[in-house]
Amino acid sequence: MQGWPEDKQLFVYDTIDSTMAEARRQASTISGAAWFLSYEQTAGVGRRGRAWDTQNGNFAASLLIRPNATPDQLALRSFVAALALYDTLVALTGRKDAFTLKWPNDVLLNGGKLAGILLETFNEGLGNPALIIGIGVNLINMPAPEKLEKGFNSPKSLALDLGLTVAPEEFLNVLEPRFVNWNDQLCTYGFAPIRNAWLARAANIGEIITARMAKTILTGTFKTVDDTGALILQAEDSQHVITAADILF
């Protein structure tokens, strides 16, 4: 693509099973950073192994990087990716008011799910562990609401809800430098400015939410995100630190 940075490889496919799977397959042959973009995914996966429906024309891409970071620091890249997505969407639409960030890994459009982020790490013994950041955005189409589990945010798309048509490669051209910007801030200044920026764009802070975990369901007030990225929920009995959950509201 025109203007693509020389320090990042880019692989583009008409259709593929999963960009994350392809990044995993090619990781041992790539020493630097690389993006994998496909116009269609046939076996995309979201959180907890859920199928991610990527129809033709939507954005399905994965970024492979190897930061010099601990596993906990690698996980903070989900906040980096969320902020980069938010900035990309505002740059393309001019609608700062329309988008919010949902813990731990979604971007909402007028309260409905527009985009999702998934992180995967693995160590091939080649130095720093590999981190794959998978990103899906409903640019054109969106899953039928009946395909979603009960309680989840209804799906949205840029085309259907805002009347904006954006090609996947155009979206990536806007997203890539914004990811670099936020990732550089994380590497230079730590998580604090990332956390503050994320909280300023977060959905439902101070409101009642439900956190659904593998063995427990908690309802309470979404107080904040702490300096490790965990969600702080104030329930009637006590305050809870939540590191992984589906959030319903």
C-alpha positions as CSV (number, residue, x, y, z in Angstrom):
1,M,0.0,0.0,0.0
2,Q,1.1,3.5,-0.8
3,G,2.9,5.2,2.1
4,W,3.3,1.9,4.1
5,P,6.2,2.1,6.6
6,E,9.4,0.2,5.5
7,D,10.0,-1.3,8.9
8,K,6.8,-3.3,8.8
9,Q,5.9,-6.2,6.5
10,L,2.3,-6.4,5.2
11,F,0.6,-9.5,4.0
12,V,-2.8,-9.1,2.3
13,Y,-5.2,-12.0,1.4
14,D,-8.5,-12.2,-0.4
15,T,-9.7,-14.9,2.1
16,I,-8.1,-16.8,4.8
17,D,-9.1,-18.9,7.8
18,S,-7.8,-16.4,10.4
19,T,-5.3,-13.6,10.3
20,M,-4.2,-14.6,13.8
21,A,-3.6,-18.2,12.7
22,E,-1.6,-17.0,9.7
23,A,0.5,-14.7,11.9
24,R,1.2,-17.7,14.1
25,R,2.1,-19.9,11.1
26,Q,4.6,-17.3,9.7
27,A,6.0,-16.0,13.0
28,S,9.2,-18.1,12.9
29,T,10.1,-16.6,9.5
30,I,9.6,-12.9,10.6
31,S,12.1,-11.1,12.7
32,G,10.4,-7.7,12.9
33,A,6.8,-6.5,13.0
34,A,4.2,-7.5,10.4
35,W,0.5,-6.9,9.7
36,F,-1.7,-9.6,8.2
37,L,-4.9,-8.3,6.5
38,S,-7.7,-10.3,4.9
39,Y,-10.8,-9.2,3.1
40,E,-12.6,-12.3,4.5
41,Q,-12.1,-14.7,7.3
42,T,-13.6,-18.1,7.4
43,A,-12.6,-19.2,10.9
44,G,-12.1,-16.0,12.9
45,V,-12.0,-16.4,16.7
46,G,-12.9,-13.9,19.4
47,R,-12.6,-14.0,23.2
48,R,-13.0,-17.4,25.0
49,G,-12.9,-19.2,21.6
50,R,-16.1,-17.6,20.3
51,A,-16.5,-17.4,16.5
52,W,-15.9,-14.0,15.1
53,D,-18.0,-13.4,12.1
54,T,-15.9,-11.6,9.4
55,Q,-17.9,-11.0,6.3
56,N,-16.3,-9.7,3.1
57,G,-15.6,-6.0,3.3
58,N,-15.1,-5.9,7.1
59,F,-11.8,-5.3,8.7
60,A,-9.9,-8.4,9.8
61,A,-6.2,-7.9,10.6
62,S,-3.5,-9.1,13.0
63,L,-0.3,-7.4,14.1
64,L,2.7,-9.5,15.0
65,I,5.3,-7.8,17.2
66,R,8.0,-8.8,19.7
67,P,8.2,-6.2,22.4
68,N,10.9,-6.5,25.1
69,A,8.3,-6.8,27.9
70,T,7.0,-9.1,30.6
71,P,3.7,-11.0,30.0
72,D,1.8,-8.5,32.1
73,Q,3.2,-5.6,30.0
74,L,2.4,-7.4,26.8
75,A,-1.3,-7.7,27.9
76,L,-1.4,-3.9,28.2
77,R,-1.2,-3.7,24.4
78,S,-5.0,-4.3,24.4
79,F,-5.4,-0.8,25.8
80,V,-3.0,0.5,23.2
81,A,-4.9,-1.2,20.4
82,A,-8.2,0.2,21.8
83,L,-7.0,3.7,21.9
84,A,-5.5,3.4,18.4
85,L,-8.9,2.1,17.1
86,Y,-10.7,4.9,18.8
87,D,-8.5,7.6,17.2
88,T,-8.8,5.9,13.8
89,L,-12.6,5.9,14.0
90,V,-12.7,9.5,15.1
91,A,-10.3,10.5,12.3
92,L,-12.4,8.8,9.7
93,T,-15.8,9.9,10.9
94,G,-15.2,13.1,12.9
95,R,-17.6,11.7,15.5
96,K,-15.8,11.7,18.8
97,D,-19.2,11.5,20.6
98,A,-20.2,8.2,18.9
99,F,-17.4,5.9,20.2
100,T,-16.6,4.6,23.6
101,L,-14.2,1.8,24.9
102,K,-15.5,-1.2,26.7
103,W,-13.3,-3.2,29.1
104,P,-11.5,-5.4,28.3
105,N,-11.3,-5.3,24.5
106,D,-14.2,-3.8,22.6
107,V,-15.0,-0.5,20.9
108,L,-18.6,0.6,20.9
109,L,-20.5,2.7,18.5
110,N,-23.6,4.4,20.1
111,G,-23.5,1.6,22.7
112,G,-23.3,-1.3,20.3
113,K,-20.3,-3.4,19.5
114,L,-18.3,-2.2,16.5
115,A,-14.9,-3.7,17.0
116,G,-13.1,-6.3,19.1
117,I,-9.5,-7.0,20.0
118,L,-7.8,-10.3,20.9
119,L,-4.3,-10.9,22.1
120,E,-2.2,-14.1,21.9
121,T,1.4,-14.6,23.1
122,F,3.7,-17.5,22.4
123,N,7.4,-18.2,22.7
124,E,9.3,-19.8,19.9
125,G,12.7,-19.6,21.6
126,L,13.7,-16.8,19.2
127,G,14.3,-14.1,21.8
128,N,11.4,-12.0,22.9
129,P,8.0,-13.7,23.0
130,A,5.8,-13.1,20.0
131,L,2.6,-11.0,20.6
132,I,-0.3,-11.2,18.1
133,I,-2.9,-8.5,18.3
134,G,-6.0,-9.5,16.3
135,I,-8.5,-6.7,15.4
136,G,-11.9,-7.0,13.9
137,V,-14.1,-4.1,12.9
138,N,-17.6,-4.1,11.3
139,L,-17.0,-1.7,8.4
140,I,-19.7,-2.9,6.1
141,N,-21.7,-5.8,7.6
142,M,-22.4,-7.0,11.1
143,P,-23.5,-10.3,12.7
144,A,-27.2,-10.9,13.0
145,P,-28.3,-10.0,16.6
146,E,-29.7,-13.5,17.1
147,K,-26.2,-14.9,16.7
148,L,-25.0,-13.1,19.9
149,E,-25.2,-14.4,23.4
150,K,-27.9,-12.9,25.6
151,G,-26.8,-9.8,27.4
152,F,-24.1,-8.8,25.0
153,N,-24.1,-5.4,23.2
154,S,-25.9,-5.3,19.9
155,P,-23.7,-5.2,16.8
156,K,-23.1,-2.0,14.8
157,S,-21.3,-1.2,11.6
158,L,-19.8,2.0,10.2
159,A,-21.7,1.7,6.9
160,L,-25.1,0.8,8.3
161,D,-25.1,3.1,11.3
162,L,-23.1,6.1,10.1
163,G,-23.4,5.8,6.4
164,L,-19.6,5.7,6.0
165,T,-17.9,3.3,3.6
166,V,-14.2,2.6,4.3
167,A,-12.1,0.0,2.6
168,P,-10.1,-2.4,4.9
169,E,-6.7,-1.2,3.5
170,E,-7.7,2.4,4.0
171,F,-8.7,1.6,7.6
172,L,-5.3,0.0,8.2
173,N,-3.4,2.9,6.7
174,V,-5.1,5.2,9.3
175,L,-4.8,2.7,12.2
176,E,-1.1,1.7,11.9
177,P,0.5,5.1,12.8
178,R,-2.0,5.6,15.6
179,F,-1.0,2.2,17.1
180,V,2.7,3.2,16.8
181,N,1.9,6.5,18.6
182,W,0.2,4.9,21.6
183,N,2.6,2.0,21.8
184,D,5.5,4.5,21.9
185,Q,3.8,6.3,24.8
186,L,3.5,3.0,26.6
187,C,7.2,2.1,26.1
188,T,8.4,5.6,27.0
189,Y,6.1,6.6,29.9
190,G,4.6,3.4,31.1
191,F,0.9,2.5,31.6
192,A,-0.2,5.7,33.4
193,P,-1.0,7.9,30.4
194,I,-2.5,5.0,28.5
195,R,-4.7,4.2,31.5
196,N,-5.8,7.9,31.8
197,A,-6.6,8.2,28.1
198,W,-8.5,4.9,28.1
199,L,-10.6,5.9,31.2
200,A,-11.4,9.2,29.5
201,R,-13.0,7.3,26.6
202,A,-14.5,4.4,28.7
203,A,-18.1,3.3,28.6
204,N,-20.2,3.1,31.8
205,I,-17.7,4.2,34.4
206,G,-19.7,4.9,37.6
207,E,-22.6,2.8,36.5
208,I,-23.9,-0.6,37.4
209,I,-22.4,-3.5,35.3
210,T,-22.3,-7.2,35.6
211,A,-19.0,-9.1,35.4
212,R,-19.5,-12.7,34.2
213,M,-16.5,-14.9,34.9
214,A,-16.0,-18.7,34.5
215,K,-17.4,-19.6,38.0
216,T,-18.8,-16.3,39.3
217,I,-21.1,-13.5,38.4
218,L,-20.8,-10.2,40.1
219,T,-22.9,-7.0,39.8
220,G,-21.8,-3.6,41.1
221,T,-20.4,-0.2,40.1
222,F,-17.6,0.1,37.6
223,K,-15.2,2.2,39.6
224,T,-12.1,2.4,37.5
225,V,-9.3,0.4,35.9
226,D,-6.2,0.0,38.1
227,D,-2.5,0.3,37.2
228,T,-2.4,-3.3,36.1
229,G,-5.3,-3.0,33.7
230,A,-7.7,-4.8,36.0
231,L,-11.3,-3.6,36.4
232,I,-12.3,-2.4,39.8
233,L,-15.9,-3.3,40.7
234,Q,-17.7,-2.1,43.9
235,A,-20.3,-4.6,44.9
236,E,-22.5,-4.5,47.9
237,D,-20.2,-6.7,50.0
238,S,-16.8,-5.5,48.9
239,Q,-14.6,-4.2,46.2
240,H,-13.4,-6.7,43.6
241,V,-10.4,-6.7,41.3
242,I,-11.3,-8.4,38.0
243,T,-8.7,-9.5,35.6
244,A,-10.8,-11.3,33.1
245,A,-14.6,-11.3,32.5
246,D,-17.4,-10.7,30.1
247,I,-18.9,-7.3,31.0
248,L,-22.7,-6.9,30.5
249,F,-24.7,-3.7,30.8
